[in-house]
Amino acid sequence: MPSCGVRPVKSKKDLRQFVQLPYDLYQGNPFWVPPLRVDQFEVLNPRKHPFYDHGRTRLFLAFDQSGAVVGRIAAIINGMHLKTHSDDAGFFGFFESINQYEVAKSLLDAATQWLRHEGMQLVRGPVNPSINDPSGLLVDGFDRTPSIMMTYNPPYYEDFLTRWGFTRAMTLWAYYVHRKHVRIDRLRRGASIVRRRNPDLSIRCIDLSRFDQEAEMIRDIFNDAWSDNWGYVPFTQREFEHLAKGLKQIVDTRICFVLQHKGEDIGFSISLPDINPALKRLPDGRLLPFGLAKLLILTKFARMPEVRIPLMGIRKAYQGRAFDVLAVLETIDKTHTCGYLGGELSWVLDDNYLLKNHLDSINAVIDKEYAILEAPLNS
């Protein structure tokens, strides 16, 4: 088996090679969705992306004997995670490798050596670069295109990571709901009971004319609603502003809702049109010279038949009272009215038994399985 060398990314050329690798590795794969290059360069740029207000990364490339790039990885320290959990956990992400274990091993060795040097006692991933970004290793569902902002990888990555010493820390499920099969009758009965018991509940669409205020309200509710969840890391204001700004161009306000109690915003549900079919029309991920026009035409005029619900939350003071049923019902009703055929709810933590049981009861089905893996960093 040919040997490989690993070195840190130090130059602009190295960074270009780091970004380029997935486009080469997945060339011809009908299920991989090429990310926009401008987004990839931004998320890796400490001067531009808000993650680096509290986080640090070290990027590595693997080369074969001919000098060709055959793998990449990022070692990641997330300051907000350490502040929240105080567990000395570092992370890895942006992991790609050809189908040779020695390449993957060399990359993992380099990343974990840096994390050890920085005082980390545990490594977890993949996250890119935070768990609030596209995260998780795909372990089932390789023959289907991922939904917007979800990851894709070859099947052999799981074997490489477990051979190195990783074990599963958490399973993440992607559920699928089709309007023809959902038990809408069950949802309507549940929503009717909730409304009868709580007449002060109301629901409204998000208001893009108050974009900054709406984004800050959603961030505040999310940070409260998710604070007891496994792996939770709070969004900083700049991180959420950056996320919201990126999504503003594609958001469909008809299917994004705010739940209110006596006029107070207490919950939200955000659904996004799945634009991945449009992104697949840009196989090199470049917006220039013609990609931007093509993407705008595709997203504006091409039919986007499905959605993804990536964000939903109810303030902790109101949890356990089935208020989220109203948001789910409204989402399914309005997506149907707006012409969407179905959608993905992802991801759902494996230990969220209440939500999993609820999704099972309305005929949602598990479509894909993802995992976050971890390994101790022994000295």
C-alpha positions in Angstrom: 0.0 0.0 0.0 1.5 3.4 -1.0 2.6 5.6 1.9 1.3 9.1 2.4 2.6 12.2 4.1 0.5 14.6 6.2 1.3 18.3 6.6 -0.6 21.3 8.0 -2.2 23.8 5.7 0.0 26.9 5.6 -0.5 28.6 2.2 -3.2 29.8 0.0 -2.4 27.0 -2.4 -2.8 24.5 0.5 -6.2 25.9 1.3 -7.3 25.7 -2.3 -6.3 22.1 -2.3 -8.1 21.5 1.0 -11.3 22.9 -0.5 -10.9 21.2 -3.9 -10.5 17.6 -2.6 -14.2 16.7 -2.2 -15.0 17.9 -5.7 -12.4 15.4 -7.0 -13.3 12.6 -4.5 -17.0 12.6 -5.2 -16.8 13.3 -9.0 -19.5 11.2 -10.7 -21.3 10.4 -7.4 -25.0 10.9 -8.1 -25.9 11.5 -4.4 -23.2 14.0 -3.2 -24.2 17.6 -3.3 -21.4 20.0 -4.1 -21.2 22.9 -1.6 -20.7 26.4 -2.9 -16.9 27.1 -2.9 -17.5 30.6 -1.6 -19.1 29.2 1.5 -16.3 26.7 2.0 -13.6 29.3 1.9 -15.6 31.5 4.3 -16.2 28.8 6.9 -12.4 28.1 6.9 -11.4 31.8 7.1 -10.7 32.9 10.7 -11.0 36.6 9.6 -14.5 36.1 8.2 -16.5 33.4 10.0 -17.9 34.1 13.5 -17.0 30.6 14.8 -13.4 31.9 15.2 -14.6 34.5 17.8 -14.2 31.6 20.2 -12.9 28.7 18.2 -9.7 27.5 16.6 -8.8 25.0 13.9 -5.7 23.4 12.4 -6.1 22.0 8.9 -4.1 19.1 7.5 -3.7 17.6 4.1 -2.5 14.1 3.1 -0.4 13.5 0.0 0.5 10.4 -1.8 4.0 9.7 -3.2 3.3 11.6 -6.4 2.2 14.7 -4.5 -1.5 14.3 -5.1 -3.9 15.2 -2.3 -5.6 12.1 -1.0 -7.2 13.3 2.3 -7.9 16.2 4.6 -9.0 16.9 8.1 -9.5 19.8 10.5 -8.7 19.6 14.2 -11.1 21.9 16.1 -11.3 23.5 19.5 -14.7 25.0 20.2 -14.5 27.6 22.9 -18.3 27.8 23.4 -18.4 24.0 23.9 -15.6 24.1 26.5 -17.3 27.0 28.3 -20.6 25.1 28.3 -19.4 21.6 29.1 -15.9 21.9 30.7 -15.1 18.4 29.4 -11.8 19.0 27.5 -13.3 17.8 24.3 -11.8 18.7 21.0 -13.3 17.9 17.6 -12.5 16.9 14.1 -14.3 17.8 10.9 -14.0 18.4 7.2 -12.8 14.8 7.0 -12.3 13.3 3.6 -10.1 10.4 2.5 -9.6 8.1 -0.4 -10.4 4.4 0.3 -7.2 3.6 2.0 -7.1 3.2 5.8 -3.5 4.3 6.1 -4.5 7.7 4.7 -7.3 8.2 7.2 -5.1 6.9 10.1 -2.4 9.4 9.2 -4.9 12.3 9.2 -6.5 11.3 12.4 -3.1 10.9 14.1 -2.1 14.4 13.0 -5.3 16.0 14.1 -5.4 14.2 17.5 -1.7 15.0 18.2 -2.5 18.7 17.8 -5.6 18.4 20.0 -3.5 16.6 22.7 -0.9 19.4 22.5 -3.7 21.9 23.1 -4.8 20.0 26.3 -7.8 18.1 25.0 -8.6 14.8 26.5 -11.4 13.6 24.1 -12.0 14.0 20.4 -15.5 14.0 18.9 -16.9 14.4 15.4 -17.4 15.0 12.6 -18.6 18.6 13.0 -17.9 21.3 10.4 -16.8 23.2 12.4 -19.5 23.1 15.2 -22.4 20.9 16.0 -24.6 23.8 15.0 -23.3 23.5 11.5 -23.7 20.5 9.1 -22.5 17.6 11.3 -22.5 13.9 11.7 -21.2 10.8 9.8 -23.7 9.3 7.4 -23.9 5.6 8.3 -27.1 4.6 6.5 -28.8 6.1 3.5 -26.0 6.3 1.0 -28.2 5.8 -2.0 -30.2 9.0 -1.4 -29.3 12.6 -1.8 -29.0 14.4 1.6 -31.3 17.3 2.4 -30.2 20.9 2.6 -27.4 21.4 5.1 -27.0 17.7 5.8 -23.8 15.7 5.3 -22.8 12.9 2.9 -19.8 10.6 2.9 -18.7 7.2 1.6 -19.7 4.0 3.6 -16.1 3.2 4.4 -15.6 6.2 6.7 -17.3 4.5 9.6 -15.0 1.5 9.3 -11.9 3.7 9.2 -13.0 5.7 12.3 -13.9 2.6 14.3 -10.6 0.9 13.4 -8.8 4.0 14.7 -10.6 3.7 18.0 -13.8 5.8 17.7 -17.1 4.6 19.2 -20.5 6.0 18.8 -21.4 8.9 21.1 -24.8 9.7 19.7 -27.1 8.6 16.9 -28.8 11.2 14.8 -31.9 10.3 12.8 -33.4 11.9 9.7 -37.1 11.3 9.5 -39.2 11.7 6.4 -42.8 12.7 6.1 -44.9 12.6 2.9 -48.2 14.4 2.7 -49.9 11.3 1.3 -48.9 9.1 4.2 -48.9 11.4 7.3 -51.5 10.7 9.9 -52.9 14.2 9.7 -56.1 13.1 11.6 -54.0 12.2 14.6 -52.3 15.6 14.5 -55.5 17.5 14.2 -57.0 15.7 17.2 -54.0 16.4 19.2 -53.9 20.1 18.2 -57.6 20.4 19.0 -57.0 19.2 22.5 -54.0 21.5 23.0 -55.9 24.5 21.7 -58.9 23.7 23.9 -56.7 23.5 27.0 -54.7 26.6 26.1 -56.9 29.2 24.5 -54.2 31.8 24.7 -52.0 30.0 22.2 -51.6 31.4 18.7 -49.3 30.9 15.8 -47.9 33.4 13.2 -45.5 33.4 10.3 -42.1 34.9 10.7 -41.8 38.5 9.6 -38.9 39.3 7.3 -39.5 43.0 7.6 -38.3 42.6 11.2 -35.5 40.2 10.2 -32.9 41.2 12.8 -35.4 41.1 15.7 -36.9 37.8 14.5 -33.5 36.2 14.2 -32.5 37.3 17.7 -35.8 36.0 19.1 -35.3 32.6 17.5 -31.7 32.4 18.8 -32.9 33.3 22.3 -35.6 30.6 22.2 -33.2 28.0 20.7 -30.6 28.6 23.3 -33.2 28.1 26.0 -35.1 25.2 24.5 -32.0 23.1 23.6 -29.9 23.8 26.6 -30.5 20.4 28.2 -29.9 18.4 25.0 -26.9 16.2 24.4 -24.0 18.1 22.8 -25.7 21.4 23.0 -23.6 24.5 22.2 -25.3 27.9 22.4 -25.3 30.1 19.3 -23.5 33.3 19.8 -25.2 36.4 18.4 -22.8 36.7 15.5 -23.0 33.0 14.7 -26.8 33.1 14.4 -26.8 36.4 12.5 -24.4 34.8 10.0 -26.6 31.7 9.7 -29.8 33.7 9.3 -28.2 36.0 6.7 -27.2 33.0 4.7 -30.7 31.5 4.8 -32.6 34.7 4.2 -32.3 34.3 0.4 -34.1 31.0 0.4 -36.4 31.1 3.3 -40.1 30.6 2.5 -41.9 32.7 5.2 -45.2 30.8 4.5 -43.7 27.7 6.2 -41.8 29.3 9.1 -43.8 29.8 12.3 -43.6 31.4 15.7 -45.8 30.1 18.5 -47.1 32.6 21.0 -48.7 32.5 24.4 -50.7 35.5 25.4 -48.7 37.4 22.7 -45.3 36.3 24.0 -43.1 34.4 21.5 -42.4 31.0 23.1 -41.5 28.7 20.2 -40.7 28.5 16.6 -40.5 26.1 13.6 -38.3 26.8 10.6 -38.7 24.9 7.4 -36.4 25.4 4.4 -37.0 24.6 0.7 -34.5 21.8 -0.1 -32.4 23.5 -2.8 -29.9 20.6 -3.1 -31.4 19.6 -6.5 -30.4 23.0 -7.7 -26.9 22.8 -6.1 -26.3 19.5 -7.9 -26.5 21.5 -11.2 -23.3 23.3 -10.1 -20.9 20.3 -9.9 -17.8 22.4 -9.4 -19.5 24.6 -6.7 -18.5 27.8 -8.5 -20.9 30.7 -8.7 -18.9 32.6 -11.3 -19.0 33.3 -14.2 -22.4 31.7 -14.8 -23.2 29.6 -11.7 -24.9 32.4 -9.8 -27.4 33.1 -12.6 -28.0 29.4 -13.0 -28.6 29.0 -9.2 -30.9 32.0 -9.0 -32.9 30.7 -12.0 -33.2 27.2 -10.6 -34.2 28.2 -7.1 -36.7 30.8 -8.4 -38.4 29.0 -11.2 -37.5 25.3 -10.8 -39.9 23.3 -8.5 -38.4 22.5 -5.1 -40.8 19.7 -4.1 -39.5 19.1 -0.6 -38.4 20.9 2.6 -36.3 20.3 5.6 -37.2 21.3 9.1 -33.8 21.9 10.7 -34.8 24.1 13.6 -37.7 23.8 16.1 -37.9 24.7 19.8 -40.2 25.6 22.7 -39.0 27.5 25.7 -38.3 25.1 28.6 -41.0 26.7 30.7 -43.6 25.5 28.2 -42.1 22.1 27.3 -44.0 18.9 28.0 -47.4 20.4 27.1 -47.5 19.3 23.4 -47.4 22.8 22.2 -45.1 21.7 19.4 -48.0 19.8 17.8 -49.5 23.1 16.7 -46.3 24.0 14.8 -46.0 20.5 13.2 -49.6 20.6 12.1 -49.3 24.1 10.7 -46.1 23.2 8.9 -47.6 20.1 7.2 -50.8 22.0 6.3 -49.0 24.9 4.8 -46.3 22.9 3.0 -49.1 21.0 1.4 -50.9 24.2 0.4 -47.7 25.7 -1.0 -47.0 22.7 -3.2 -44.4 20.8 -1.3 -44.8 17.1 -1.4 -42.9 16.1 1.8 -40.0 16.9 4.0 -37.2 15.8 6.2 -37.1 16.4 10.0 -33.5 16.3 10.9 -31.7 15.7 12.9 -33.5 14.0 15.8 -31.3 12.9 18.8 -31.6 9.2 19.6 -32.4 10.0 23.2 -35.3 12.3 22.3 -37.9 9.5 22.9 -40.8 11.8 23.1 -40.2 13.3 19.7 -39.4 9.9 18.1 -42.6 8.4 19.5 -44.6 11.3 18.2 -43.0 11.0 14.7 -43.7 7.3 14.6 -47.4 7.9 15.6 -47.9 10.2 12.5 -46.3 7.7 10.1 -43.0 9.6 9.7 -40.3 7.1 8.7 -36.6 7.0 9.4 -34.8 7.8 6.1 -31.2 8.2 7.1 -28.9 7.5 10.0 -26.1 9.7 11.2 -23.7 9.4 14.1 -21.3 11.5 16.2 -18.3 9.4 17.2 -15.7 10.0 19.9 -12.5 8.6 21.2 -10.3 9.3 24.3 -7.0 11.0 23.7 -4.7 9.0 25.9 -1.2 10.5 26.4 
